[in-house]
């Protein structure tokens, strides 16, 4: 699959006192997915919702096995976003005692779930008609099979 980056540039509030920074949203998706994989997230799913919703272009969904891992995955994604893109997330909801952390990275929304919460909210089913993007399609190599499979509690 070849992705069309023609409509995938957003402007984010910079982390430091500089002018707005243009960032390709596929780079944000790639960074978020790589950061989740580094923290041993499971069931990584990348959903392209461009043209299907007005509030974002991409969802990155993944699971952690407990609340501490969810918080660690989310924090690593935020720190990677700051370091690589020199920008702050627009918002972060959830925390170390929750079973779902939502990261608003502009046109990319990252959901880090407890496996049971993910099934309860069923975002995968809600966006069943939207294309799923494989990590390899974004240039992410050597993805361990457990990152794409289910984590058993």
URWO-V903567 format. One record per backbone hydrogen bond with DSSP energy under -1.0 kcal/mol. NH is the residue of the N-H (numbers start at 1). CO is the residue of the C=O. If there is no record, write none. Layout:
NH|CO ; NH|CO
//
This chain:
8|5 ; 10|23 ; 12|21 ; 15|86 ; 18|16 ; 21|12 ; 23|10 ; 25|8 ; 27|24 ; 28|24 ; 29|25 ; 30|26 ; 31|27 ; 32|28 ; 33|29 ; 34|30 ; 35|31 ; 36|32 ; 37|33 ; 38|34 ; 39|35 ; 40|37 ; 41|36 ; 42|63 ; 43|149 ; 44|147 ; 45|61 ; 47|59 ; 48|131 ; 49|57 ; 52|49 ; 57|107 ; 58|107 ; 59|47 ; 60|109 ; 61|45 ; 62|111 ; 63|42 ; 64|113 ; 70|66 ; 71|67 ; 72|68 ; 73|69 ; 74|70 ; 75|71 ; 76|72 ; 77|73 ; 78|74 ; 79|75 ; 80|76 ; 81|77 ; 82|78 ; 83|79 ; 84|80 ; 85|81 ; 86|82 ; 88|13 ; 90|104 ; 91|104 ; 93|102 ; 98|95 ; 101|112 ; 102|93 ; 103|110 ; 104|91 ; 105|108 ; 109|58 ; 110|103 ; 111|60 ; 112|101 ; 113|62 ; 114|99 ; 118|114 ; 119|115 ; 120|116 ; 121|117 ; 122|118 ; 126|122 ; 127|123 ; 128|125 ; 130|127 ; 133|46 ; 137|134 ; 138|135 ; 139|136 ; 140|135 ; 147|144 ; 148|145 ; 149|145
//
